[in-house]
Amino acid sequence: MRFGVENKLAVLLEKRCALVPRERRCRKRYALKLPLSVRPSGNLAAGEILTECKDVSSRGVYFFLQQPVNMDAGSPLEIMLTLPSEITGGEPVRVRCEARVQRKETVEKGRVGIAVKIERYRFLPGKRRRAG
């Protein structure tokens, strides 16, 4: 079951986009507003920040933060998100991503956009139903 979800996700997220002049991205981005949590990697003392992504691809995520952040280009992050059943074709799937900040930009006063590159991701086990 889980293998089927992973294959569907890989196919969905790995579709290549047509190259457009001046466009550097080679993966299709999906405008999905998914809730996610972000925290600096390896820093258990740093609290997680709850936010929502603007879009996601197989290689990256773009999200906004409302507070001042110390996330410069190259900073490692841990991101947790849940892919909804509309994407997985079954149960929602939790994903833990190891990512690295690519850029940070001020979108409007008090709001920062963060683009990250996903270096690794792992599907987390969900609640298992008992047979019988």
C-alpha positions in Angstrom: 0.0 0.0 0.0 2.6 2.5 1.0 4.8 1.6 -2.0 1.8 2.5 -4.3 1.5 5.9 -2.6 5.2 6.6 -3.0 5.1 5.7 -6.7 2.1 7.9 -7.3 3.8 10.8 -5.4 7.0 10.3 -7.3 5.2 10.3 -10.7 3.2 13.3 -9.7 6.1 15.4 -8.4 8.8 14.3 -10.9 7.0 15.3 -14.1 9.3 17.7 -15.9 8.0 21.1 -16.9 8.6 22.6 -20.3 11.6 24.8 -20.2 10.7 28.4 -20.7 13.3 31.1 -21.6 14.8 32.5 -18.4 13.1 29.8 -16.3 15.6 27.8 -14.2 13.3 25.4 -12.7 13.1 21.9 -14.2 10.4 20.5 -11.9 6.7 21.3 -12.0 5.5 23.3 -9.1 2.1 22.7 -7.6 0.2 25.6 -6.0 -0.7 23.8 -2.9 -1.4 25.6 0.3 -0.3 22.9 2.7 0.2 23.4 6.4 3.8 22.7 7.5 6.2 23.1 10.3 9.7 24.4 9.9 12.7 24.4 12.3 16.5 24.7 12.0 18.1 21.2 11.5 20.0 19.8 14.5 18.7 22.5 16.9 16.2 20.8 19.2 16.1 24.0 21.4 14.7 26.0 18.5 11.0 25.8 18.4 9.1 24.8 15.3 7.3 27.4 13.3 3.9 26.6 11.9 3.1 28.1 8.5 1.7 27.3 5.1 3.5 26.7 1.8 2.6 28.6 -1.3 3.8 25.9 -3.7 5.7 22.6 -3.7 7.7 20.4 -6.1 9.7 17.2 -5.8 12.8 19.4 -5.2 11.6 22.3 -3.2 9.0 24.3 -1.2 8.2 28.0 -1.0 6.6 29.3 2.2 6.0 32.5 4.1 6.9 33.5 7.6 5.4 36.4 9.6 8.2 36.9 12.0 11.8 37.9 11.7 13.9 34.9 10.8 17.5 33.9 11.0 17.4 31.6 7.9 20.1 32.7 5.5 20.9 31.0 2.2 22.5 27.7 2.9 20.8 27.2 6.3 19.7 23.6 6.9 16.0 23.1 7.9 13.7 20.3 8.8 10.2 20.6 7.3 7.2 18.4 8.2 4.1 18.4 5.9 1.1 16.2 5.2 0.2 15.4 1.6 -3.6 15.3 1.4 -5.6 12.3 0.0 -6.2 14.4 -3.2 -2.5 13.9 -4.0 -1.9 10.4 -2.6 -5.1 8.8 -3.9 -5.6 7.3 -0.5 -4.9 8.2 3.1 -3.0 11.5 3.8 0.8 10.9 4.1 3.1 12.7 6.5 6.5 13.6 5.0 9.7 14.8 6.8 12.0 16.8 4.6 15.6 17.8 5.1 16.0 21.0 3.2 18.4 23.9 2.7 17.4 27.6 2.2 18.1 28.8 -1.3 16.9 32.4 -0.9 15.0 34.7 1.5 13.0 37.7 0.2 10.9 40.3 1.9 7.5 40.1 0.3 5.8 42.8 2.3 6.4 44.5 5.6 6.7 41.8 8.3 6.4 38.9 5.8 9.3 36.9 4.4 9.2 34.4 1.6 11.6 31.4 1.9 12.6 29.1 -1.0 14.1 25.8 0.1 15.7 23.0 -1.8 14.6 19.5 -0.6 17.7 17.4 -0.2 16.0 14.3 1.3 12.6 13.3 2.3 11.1 10.4 4.2 7.5 9.2 4.4 6.4 8.7 8.0 4.2 5.9 9.1 0.6 6.8 9.7 -1.8 5.2 12.1 -2.2 1.6 11.3 -5.6 -0.1 11.5 -6.0 -3.4 13.3 -7.2 -6.4 11.3 -10.2 -8.2 12.5 
